[in-house]
């Protein structure tokens, strides 16, 4: 028994992380998991910022964007976080209403977004378009609109994500709603037979697609860039839809409770600088919010450019979501 | 049901009730925390009720099919001696610990539109299979749970003293007679519990049910809980749904305790079993058929995981190995805690049952609650409790080990409680009359009869912990990861091939841990 107690105590102690010995100020950023992973932008960004800030950058992964916001709501003003990075425009209204965030002092002048951006709290760092990805060897004539997708042969199947648990899933919901404000329910009824299944998260859906289970999967127009650049594989393409494509703009903001407000401002400034922005395209596989000096990496020119950018203003997104969600549930539950 | 007439001692009260209190805190406690922290109160809508209906119906069908297939499988595995039998029993630990995404990809590799079966039947111009819908959900749940049910029922057979079969052979009792007098009473005592466990596992399924269920029709209560915690930040609704899960558990738990009749086998001499009936060719053919069928059903998806992962597993990044170390450490610690809790609670239940049968039954039912508990609610509830005092990041691994231990407790208790009750009944009085006390009494009279179930449950607890991605997501800082967590991080960075390597590593390590513990329990062969 004693042996066991010693072991348990050792285990407990071993897992308690000790505070760093040096006295550098520490900036804590809560973000989503894939941002901090070894294959995401996190490690390179930490290195780049620590070169100039004379501080320690502490990146914390908290699930996805929605989980990140819930986490901050749970922690309230006692949170360790100085900055939240990884919310999108569908969440910013809810985030703003918590009162947890502070105004930034960024002029937002140098942003290169397809739309105008003005927001006192949130600063964009990257953006992308939702799109259906297909294998251009297997699918020779991909649908060019939701209407055409509905008219595809019976055995043409897509995999989408659930808007109740996934960010791209919610993006598609708002995409259909913004493209067809009065006919969204009808479009979903038409799409229903094409939907092979709905997954809880992006990974399951994308995995099923790469296994050849479905002809198209909901992802981003930038997804083929990963396959082109990292895998030298040009067989994945995004279908360009005539209705336009719904945008996801990813943003960051300073917490009002931050104990390092100056350092936090410094990071937000760094976030729209060339050093940060040039890391984004090939690590987060999204478009940078500010075009890097050397332009986009080779391979990005092969991506589709949607004819129209769709986005529901963040203030309206929450209301539209609940209406669109019940239309979606009704259409797909029949 | 009275298991024993042993007196209740302080040590049983202390250990048993602290284990019990911990369970209550993790289950009902965390729901209560959410309820108290809710800003708004809500009521359940009609769509919530259809979610509940779907959840319950798929769980009942899945549990029934799993058990029905597991009974002949367990019998064949227990009585037939053939090469590879042990291998099958060990690999059977695998399906049910698979992280959801691995399981989904494994199942569609066999049953999907472009899976092995669809490819094969396309040679005969048959359209590819479409499993998405109720079928897909049940298929997946049966895949997860047949092995579990089989292993539990095998233990049931192992508990029948060999003398019963010898006597039957001497008396010339035929197979149906043996079935009626020996096997059916055993099954009646084992099946309700395992049915309840599978039912509860199917209720708390979420990503698998959705992905193979073909759409929002296949929404389970667990998804609704996830949605209310993550997207809507609606604690009241999460708490309500959590309570519904517990109520379902309580109703079925009470039925289980009422229906499951403890068997009154007398004690035997603990020697190896053999069957003198069932030698007919007909039975052999049936056993071969059922084993082939079950093995193909279970092992083809695992084979696809092996094929996908075998090349990437050799080029995994270093962080994966650190995560593997964390996972194994957490698994071992959580399995030790789980067994400790199960033995303490069994000790208490066995002793309390004589004087206070209702109390002992309540403890038994409450122990099932962790299976009905949503990992999201436990995680969030604990987070709220802990956050004001300690940074959750610093205790990510101990918390994960503790919660995983509680999650594995129902399995361990189901295994250990009957074994302890039997040991107390058969050897307890003898031990007392020989003047054995305290630890030596436990070591000599009780422990040898617990070894096998303890080994099995420890293996199960360790494997279960390896595959878990529940609380760790809420607590883990970037530099502390477990294998399932790192696999998800890889997937979401498009590293699908590396993720397949991690999946294979995860499955292999889980099977290895399961094997080590399970073997450990069987080292002394003369004692079953």
Interface residues (C-beta under 8 A of the other chain):
Chain A: X4 X7 X8 X11 X12 X15 X16 X17 X33 X34 X36 X37 X38 X39 X40 X42 X59 X60 X61 X62 X63 X66 X67 X69 X70 X71 X73 X74 X75 X78 X80 X94 X157 X162 X164 X165 X192 X195 X196 X197 X198 X199 X200 X201 X202 X203 X204 X206 X207 X208 X210 X211 X212 X213 X214 X223 X226 X227 X230 X285 X328 X329 X332 X333
Chain B: X47 X50 X100 X101 X104 X105 X108 X109 X112 X113 X114 X115 X132 X136 X206 X207 X210 X211 X212 X213 X214 X215 X216 X217 X223 X226 X227 X229 X230 X231 X233 X317 X319 X329 X333 X336 X380 X383 X384 X387 X388 X391 X393 X394 X395 X396 X397 X398 X401 X473 X474 X476 X477 X478 X480 X486 X488 X489 X490 X491 X492 X493 X494 X495 X496
